[in-house]
């Protein structure tokens, strides 16, 4: 993998994180916890879910222990103390954040750690396989399984799927949800 491609990925991750920072800086706890109607996830879900999964992705990609621990959980006070990937929409509609400022601080810590790790990454590391085929059930039906090559999910696949594309997907949900709570979109 070329240095040019890695530098592009580094810039895209920083840009995506900057959009998240803009989004969280312009929302209130009431807006984040708002539930439009049954079956529609609150912004709280997307914020906590995205941050938790990016935090955990670096364990698979680079062996870094997650930032999140029991103290963060106590500070943030999520109604549901997991990312919810394997829960139903009905269950995760109950996600709420207790301390929004703490969530924002946690998100900033995760994003900063990701950006540092990616900035120190050797381009040769991008081809390292982190999840081999055949995939465990946990991954078998995911987007990353569809993206993966013949040998499995590489560091590049993981960064693209679990950090960058996942972040953009949930940022789009947040942009839409912002309209439902009276806020504008983030980009054009």
DODOFI-919276 format. One line per field, with one value per atom (N, C-alpha, C): residue number from 1; atom name; x, y, z. Coordinates in steps of 0.05 Angstrom, whole numbers, plus 5000, padded with zeros to 4 digits. Layout:
N
num = (NUM:...)
atome = (CA:...)
u = (X:...)
v = (Y:...)
w = (Z:...)
! end
This chain:
188
num = (1:1:1:2:2:2:3:3:3:4:4:4:5:5:5:6:6:6:7:7:7:8:8:8:9:9:9:10:10:10:11:11:11:12:12:12:13:13:13:14:14:14:15:15:15:16:16:16:17:17:17:18:18:18:19:19:19:20:20:20:21:21:21:22:22:22:23:23:23:24:24:24:25:25:25:26:26:26:27:27:27:28:28:28:29:29:29:30:30:30:31:31:31:32:32:32:33:33:33:34:34:34:35:35:35:36:36:36:37:37:37:38:38:38:39:39:39:40:40:40:41:41:41:42:42:42:43:43:43:44:44:44:45:45:45:46:46:46:47:47:47:48:48:48:49:49:49:50:50:50:51:51:51:52:52:52:53:53:53:54:54:54:55:55:55:56:56:56:57:57:57:58:58:58:59:59:59:60:60:60:61:61:61:62:62:62:63:63:63:64:64:64:65:65:65:66:66:66:67:67:67:68:68:68:69:69:69:70:70:70:71:71:71:72:72:72:73:73:73:74:74:74:75:75:75:76:76:76:77:77:77:78:78:78:79:79:79:80:80:80:81:81:81:82:82:82:83:83:83:84:84:84:85:85:85:86:86:86:87:87:87:88:88:88:89:89:89:90:90:90:91:91:91:92:92:92:93:93:93:94:94:94:95:95:95:96:96:96:97:97:97:98:98:98:99:99:99:100:100:100:101:101:101:102:102:102:103:103:103:104:104:104:105:105:105:106:106:106:107:107:107:108:108:108:109:109:109:110:110:110:111:111:111:112:112:112:113:113:113:114:114:114:115:115:115:116:116:116:117:117:117:118:118:118:119:119:119:120:120:120:121:121:121:122:122:122:123:123:123:124:124:124:125:125:125:126:126:126:127:127:127:128:128:128:129:129:129:130:130:130:131:131:131:132:132:132:133:133:133:134:134:134:135:135:135:136:136:136:137:137:137:138:138:138:139:139:139:140:140:140:141:141:141:142:142:142:143:143:143:144:144:144:145:145:145:146:146:146:147:147:147:148:148:148:149:149:149:150:150:150:151:151:151:152:152:152:153:153:153:154:154:154:155:155:155:156:156:156:157:157:157:158:158:158:159:159:159:160:160:160:161:161:161:162:162:162:163:163:163:164:164:164:165:165:165:166:166:166:167:167:167:168:168:168:169:169:169:170:170:170:171:171:171:172:172:172:173:173:173:174:174:174:175:175:175:176:176:176:177:177:177:178:178:178:179:179:179:180:180:180:181:181:181:182:182:182:183:183:183:184:184:184:185:185:185:186:186:186:187:187:187:188:188:188)
atome = (N:CA:C:N:CA:C:N:CA:C:N:CA:C:N:CA:C:N:CA:C:N:CA:C:N:CA:C:N:CA:C:N:CA:C:N:CA:C:N:CA:C:N:CA:C:N:CA:C:N:CA:C:N:CA:C:N:CA:C:N:CA:C:N:CA:C:N:CA:C:N:CA:C:N:CA:C:N:CA:C:N:CA:C:N:CA:C:N:CA:C:N:CA:C:N:CA:C:N:CA:C:N:CA:C:N:CA:C:N:CA:C:N:CA:C:N:CA:C:N:CA:C:N:CA:C:N:CA:C:N:CA:C:N:CA:C:N:CA:C:N:CA:C:N:CA:C:N:CA:C:N:CA:C:N:CA:C:N:CA:C:N:CA:C:N:CA:C:N:CA:C:N:CA:C:N:CA:C:N:CA:C:N:CA:C:N:CA:C:N:CA:C:N:CA:C:N:CA:C:N:CA:C:N:CA:C:N:CA:C:N:CA:C:N:CA:C:N:CA:C:N:CA:C:N:CA:C:N:CA:C:N:CA:C:N:CA:C:N:CA:C:N:CA:C:N:CA:C:N:CA:C:N:CA:C:N:CA:C:N:CA:C:N:CA:C:N:CA:C:N:CA:C:N:CA:C:N:CA:C:N:CA:C:N:CA:C:N:CA:C:N:CA:C:N:CA:C:N:CA:C:N:CA:C:N:CA:C:N:CA:C:N:CA:C:N:CA:C:N:CA:C:N:CA:C:N:CA:C:N:CA:C:N:CA:C:N:CA:C:N:CA:C:N:CA:C:N:CA:C:N:CA:C:N:CA:C:N:CA:C:N:CA:C:N:CA:C:N:CA:C:N:CA:C:N:CA:C:N:CA:C:N:CA:C:N:CA:C:N:CA:C:N:CA:C:N:CA:C:N:CA:C:N:CA:C:N:CA:C:N:CA:C:N:CA:C:N:CA:C:N:CA:C:N:CA:C:N:CA:C:N:CA:C:N:CA:C:N:CA:C:N:CA:C:N:CA:C:N:CA:C:N:CA:C:N:CA:C:N:CA:C:N:CA:C:N:CA:C:N:CA:C:N:CA:C:N:CA:C:N:CA:C:N:CA:C:N:CA:C:N:CA:C:N:CA:C:N:CA:C:N:CA:C:N:CA:C:N:CA:C:N:CA:C:N:CA:C:N:CA:C:N:CA:C:N:CA:C:N:CA:C:N:CA:C:N:CA:C:N:CA:C:N:CA:C:N:CA:C:N:CA:C:N:CA:C:N:CA:C:N:CA:C:N:CA:C:N:CA:C:N:CA:C:N:CA:C:N:CA:C:N:CA:C:N:CA:C:N:CA:C:N:CA:C:N:CA:C:N:CA:C:N:CA:C:N:CA:C:N:CA:C:N:CA:C:N:CA:C:N:CA:C:N:CA:C:N:CA:C:N:CA:C:N:CA:C:N:CA:C:N:CA:C:N:CA:C:N:CA:C:N:CA:C:N:CA:C)
u = (5017:5000:5018:5011:5028:5024:5044:5042:5020:5016:4995:4968:4962:4936:4933:4953:4951:4947:4961:4957:4929:4917:4890:4871:4875:4858:4861:4885:4890:4874:4875:4861:4830:4820:4792:4782:4797:4789:4789:4810:4811:4787:4780:4758:4732:4728:4703:4701:4723:4723:4716:4726:4720:4690:4677:4648:4633:4643:4631:4634:4658:4663:4644:4639:4620:4592:4585:4558:4553:4572:4567:4568:4583:4586:4561:4543:4519:4493:4495:4471:4471:4447:4443:4436:4437:4429:4401:4383:4355:4352:4367:4366:4377:4399:4412:4394:4380:4363:4334:4328:4301:4295:4270:4260:4237:4240:4220:4194:4197:4174:4185:4168:4176:4188:4210:4224:4244:4247:4267:4288:4312:4334:4340:4346:4354:4383:4390:4418:4437:4428:4445:4456:4439:4448:4472:4468:4490:4516:4514:4538:4553:4538:4551:4561:4544:4550:4575:4576:4598:4624:4623:4647:4657:4638:4645:4658:4647:4658:4685:4688:4715:4735:4728:4745:4754:4735:4741:4755:4752:4765:4795:4806:4835:4846:4830:4839:4844:4825:4829:4851:4852:4871:4899:4902:4929:4936:4917:4923:4920:4908:4905:4880:4883:4860:4841:4815:4796:4800:4793:4793:4771:4748:4724:4729:4722:4723:4700:4699:4677:4675:4697:4696:4683:4690:4677:4647:4640:4612:4597:4610:4597:4594:4614:4613:4592:4592:4573:4545:4542:4516:4497:4506:4488:4466:4442:4421:4427:4440:4448:4479:4492:4522:4536:4526:4541:4533:4549:4545:4520:4508:4482:4483:4506:4508:4491:4489:4474:4447:4437:4411:4391:4366:4346:4342:4330:4324:4305:4286:4268:4283:4303:4320:4336:4348:4366:4352:4326:4310:4311:4317:4319:4346:4364:4390:4388:4399:4400:4428:4435:4461:4455:4469:4465:4481:4507:4524:4536:4524:4531:4560:4569:4596:4616:4610:4628:4629:4606:4606:4624:4621:4637:4667:4674:4702:4712:4696:4703:4707:4688:4690:4716:4722:4747:4772:4772:4794:4798:4775:4777:4786:4775:4783:4813:4822:4850:4868:4861:4877:4878:4855:4854:4872:4870:4886:4916:4924:4952:4961:4945:4952:4954:4935:4936:4960:4967:4989:5016:5017:5042:5043:5022:5019:5039:5052:5069:5052:5055:5038:5039:5060:5062:5043:5036:5018:4989:4982:4954:4945:4963:4956:4955:4962:4961:4933:4928:4902:4896:4872:4864:4842:4826:4805:4806:4814:4817:4790:4788:4765:4770:4750:4722:4716:4698:4692:4675:4680:4662:4634:4614:4587:4584:4599:4598:4604:4620:4629:4617:4609:4601:4581:4562:4542:4545:4570:4575:4585:4585:4596:4625:4640:4669:4673:4655:4657:4653:4636:4631:4655:4669:4692:4717:4719:4744:4753:4779:4791:4790:4804:4803:4814:4833:4845:4830:4816:4801:4802:4796:4795:4824:4833:4860:4857:4880:4880:4867:4873:4861:4831:4821:4792:4780:4793:4782:4781:4802:4801:4779:4777:4757:4728:4724:4697:4690:4707:4700:4704:4721:4725:4713:4724:4716:4687:4681:4654:4632:4639:4620:4614:4636:4632:4615:4620:4603:4574:4570:4542:4527:4538:4524:4523:4543:4542:4518:4513:4489:4463:4462:4438:4435:4458:4457:4448:4458:4449:4419:4408:4379:4365:4374:4361:4362:4384:4386:4362:4353:4330:4305:4303:4280:4278:4301:4302:4306:4302:4303:4330:4350:4377:4381:4400:4407:4426:4431:4450:4479:4498:4526:4541:4535:4550:4531:4542:4525:4536)
v = (4976:5000:5025:5044:5068:5087:5104:5125:5144:5149:5167:5157:5131:5120:5122:5117:5119:5148:5166:5195:5204:5194:5200:5189:5165:5153:5169:5177:5193:5220:5233:5258:5254:5233:5227:5221:5207:5201:5227:5243:5269:5287:5288:5304:5294:5267:5256:5262:5259:5266:5295:5313:5341:5347:5332:5335:5325:5303:5294:5315:5327:5348:5372:5380:5401:5393:5369:5360:5360:5348:5346:5373:5391:5418:5435:5427:5443:5429:5408:5395:5395:5393:5393:5364:5360:5334:5327:5346:5341:5332:5345:5338:5310:5304:5278:5255:5260:5240:5239:5257:5258:5233:5223:5200:5211:5211:5222:5206:5179:5161:5133:5115:5087:5077:5062:5051:5069:5094:5113:5116:5110:5111:5140:5146:5173:5178:5203:5210:5197:5194:5182:5155:5140:5114:5117:5133:5136:5146:5166:5177:5156:5142:5123:5098:5088:5065:5069:5091:5097:5099:5114:5118:5091:5076:5050:5031:5030:5012:5021:5047:5057:5051:5055:5049:5020:5002:4973:4964:4979:4971:4972:4990:4991:4968:4954:4929:4908:4905:4886:4895:4920:4930:4933:4942:4947:4938:4923:4913:4933:4956:4977:4972:4971:4968:4992:4987:5009:5031:5055:5078:5074:5064:5061:5040:5048:5030:5036:5024:5028:5057:5071:5099:5116:5111:5126:5120:5094:5087:5101:5103:5118:5147:5159:5188:5193:5178:5182:5175:5154:5145:5136:5120:5111:5093:5094:5077:5048:5043:5016:5017:5002:5003:4986:4984:4971:4984:4979:4992:4984:4961:4954:4941:4934:4922:4897:4882:4857:4858:4882:4886:4895:4894:4902:4933:4943:4972:4979:4961:4966:4969:4952:4954:4980:4987:5010:5036:5036:5060:5071:5054:5062:5075:5077:5089:5118:5126:5155:5160:5184:5193:5209:5203:5218:5244:5242:5266:5270:5289:5293:5303:5321:5331:5308:5289:5266:5249:5245:5231:5245:5271:5287:5284:5284:5280:5252:5232:5205:5203:5214:5213:5227:5250:5264:5247:5234:5217:5193:5181:5159:5169:5191:5201:5209:5222:5230:5206:5185:5161:5148:5146:5135:5150:5177:5193:5190:5188:5184:5156:5136:5109:5108:5119:5119:5135:5157:5174:5159:5140:5125:5098:5092:5067:5065:5043:5038:5029:5040:5032:5001:4988:4959:4944:4957:4944:4942:4958:4959:4932:4916:4890:4867:4873:4852:4843:4817:4805:4805:4816:4818:4798:4790:4770:4752:4727:4708:4696:4688:4671:4643:4627:4634:4652:4670:4690:4678:4687:4679:4691:4680:4689:4719:4729:4758:4776:4767:4784:4774:4749:4737:4753:4767:4782:4812:4821:4850:4861:4888:4901:4894:4892:4886:4858:4840:4813:4815:4833:4837:4850:4867:4882:4865:4847:4831:4816:4813:4797:4768:4753:4723:4713:4727:4717:4726:4749:4760:4790:4801:4829:4839:4858:4869:4895:4905:4930:4952:4953:4973:4969:4944:4939:4948:4942:4949:4979:4994:5023:5035:5025:5035:5028:5003:4994:5002:4997:4999:5028:5043:5071:5090:5092:5113:5110:5088:5085:5083:5069:5067:5094:5110:5137:5155:5153:5168:5159:5133:5123:5135:5133:5143:5174:5187:5216:5224:5209:5214:5211:5191:5187:5211:5220:5243:5268:5272:5295:5295:5272:5270:5275:5262:5265:5294:5309:5337:5353:5346:5360:5354:5330:5323:5337:5347:5362:5392:5401:5430:5441:5424:5434:5429:5443:5440:5418:5412:5392:5402:5385:5391:5399:5386:5391:5393:5401:5403:5384)
w = (5000:5000:5000:4984:4982:5005:5008:5028:5020:4994:4985:4994:4991:4999:5030:5045:5074:5082:5070:5076:5070:5048:5041:5063:5072:5093:5119:5126:5150:5148:5125:5121:5123:5111:5111:5140:5155:5183:5199:5196:5210:5203:5177:5167:5179:5178:5189:5219:5234:5262:5267:5249:5253:5249:5231:5228:5252:5264:5290:5311:5313:5333:5329:5304:5298:5306:5300:5307:5337:5352:5381:5395:5384:5396:5393:5375:5370:5379:5395:5405:5435:5446:5475:5484:5509:5520:5513:5515:5508:5478:5461:5432:5427:5441:5438:5448:5469:5481:5470:5452:5441:5425:5428:5412:5396:5370:5352:5355:5353:5357:5360:5368:5372:5346:5349:5325:5313:5323:5313:5335:5328:5348:5355:5380:5388:5379:5377:5370:5390:5415:5436:5427:5413:5403:5384:5364:5344:5356:5374:5387:5403:5420:5438:5422:5404:5388:5371:5356:5339:5355:5377:5393:5405:5415:5427:5406:5382:5362:5351:5348:5340:5361:5386:5409:5408:5404:5403:5378:5356:5331:5334:5350:5352:5368:5383:5396:5374:5355:5333:5314:5308:5288:5298:5323:5333:5361:5373:5400:5422:5417:5438:5454:5480:5498:5495:5496:5493:5515:5507:5526:5547:5537:5554:5576:5600:5623:5642:5664:5683:5692:5695:5703:5682:5656:5634:5635:5639:5640:5662:5685:5707:5701:5688:5681:5660:5639:5616:5624:5639:5648:5626:5607:5586:5598:5587:5597:5590:5568:5560:5557:5573:5574:5553:5530:5508:5482:5461:5436:5421:5429:5418:5390:5380:5354:5351:5372:5370:5385:5388:5401:5379:5386:5367:5368:5347:5347:5371:5376:5398:5425:5429:5453:5454:5431:5431:5429:5424:5426:5454:5473:5501:5509:5490:5497:5503:5525:5533:5545:5544:5556:5581:5603:5628:5628:5621:5621:5593:5579:5551:5548:5566:5566:5568:5586:5590:5564:5551:5526:5505:5503:5484:5490:5516:5523:5516:5521:5514:5484:5468:5439:5430:5441:5434:5440:5463:5470:5451:5443:5424:5397:5387:5361:5361:5382:5383:5383:5398:5398:5371:5357:5330:5312:5312:5294:5299:5324:5331:5320:5326:5317:5286:5272:5243:5232:5246:5237:5240:5258:5263:5248:5233:5219:5195:5193:5170:5147:5123:5100:5096:5102:5098:5117:5139:5158:5148:5129:5119:5108:5098:5087:5108:5132:5153:5158:5158:5163:5193:5200:5228:5235:5215:5218:5194:5197:5175:5168:5143:5134:5143:5148:5148:5173:5169:5190:5212:5236:5258:5253:5266:5262:5267:5287:5294:5270:5252:5229:5203:5201:5175:5159:5172:5157:5158:5162:5165:5138:5137:5113:5109:5131:5129:5116:5122:5109:5079:5071:5042:5028:5043:5032:5032:5051:5055:5030:5029:5007:5013:4996:4998:5025:5037:5062:5086:5084:5107:5108:5131:5136:5143:5128:5133:5150:5158:5173:5156:5130:5113:5112:5109:5109:5135:5157:5183:5187:5179:5181:5164:5139:5121:5131:5140:5147:5176:5195:5223:5234:5220:5229:5209:5185:5167:5156:5143:5132:5154:5175:5197:5209:5212:5223:5205:5179:5160:5160:5161:5162:5185:5209:5232:5233:5221:5219:5202:5181:5164:5180:5197:5214:5233:5244:5262:5247:5223:5207:5203:5196:5192:5218:5240:5266:5276:5269:5276:5265:5241:5230:5246:5257:5273:5300:5309:5335:5330:5305:5299:5293:5287:5280:5250:5239:5211:5206:5180:5173:5177:5171:5175:5150:5128:5103:5080:5057:5033:5012)
! end
